[in-house]
């Protein structure tokens, strides 16, 4: 089973867009709220190579980037194979 992790905040429209795309594909994911958790915030920055914007998305431990990168992968037909789902 593919492990998908999203570092997010509650009121972020890009986070909502990423969640929506993954839900549409029927993919389970772990939503890690960094809004009030400094440890998770610092973990996100370290894992994302210094990036400080949300969302930061990881699929099977590989850093994908943010919502724009996730959407681009989907449009290029590269997201479903990463997620292990069919169209």
N, C-alpha and C positions, 0 to 999 in steps of 0.2 A: 504494500500500500504506500502510495506517495505521501510524504510528509510535507505539508505546506504551512509556513509560518508567516504571519503578517505582524509587523510592528506598526501600531496605529495610535491615533487619538480619537476620541469620541466624536468631535465636531468637524472632522476633516472630510471634505467632499471627495478628495482623491482616494481616501481610505474606503469610503462608501462605494465608490466606483469599482475598486479592486474586489471588495467583498461581493458585490453584485455579480461581477463576471464569474468569480469562482463558484458562487451559489448556482448561477445559471448552468454551469457545467456539472453540477452535482458533486463538487469536490469538498471534502471536509478540510478545515484548516484551523490552526490555532491562532487566535487573535490576541496579541500581546499589547495591552494598553500601556503606553509609555508616558502618558500625560502626567501622572502623579507618582511614578515609580522611577526614582533616579538610577537605581541599579539596572533596571531594564532599559532605560534610556541610554546609559553608558554601554550596556551590552550591545544594543542596536548599533551604536556608533562604531564600536570596535568591529562587529561582524560585517558592517556595511562599508568598511574601508574609509571611515571618517564622514560619511554622509549623515546629515542631521535632519533631513526632511522625512516626513511620513507620507505614505507608507513605505516601509522597506520590506521587500518580499523575498522569501527564501523557499526554494523547492528542493527537497532532499538535501538540505544544507548548502545548496548553491545559491549565491546571491543573484537575484534576477534584476533588482532595481526597484523602481517605484511603479505607480499605476500606469504611467505612459509606456514604460518598457513592457509591462504585462500585456497591455492592449496591443502594442506593436507585435509582440510574439504571437498573439492570437490572430491578428490580421495576416501575418506571414505564414500561418499554418504550423507554427512551431510549438505552440503552447500545449495542444492536446497530447502530443507524444511525451512532453515533459510531465504532464499530469497523469498520463496513463489512461486517458479517456478517448473515445471515438467520437467523431462528429455525427 
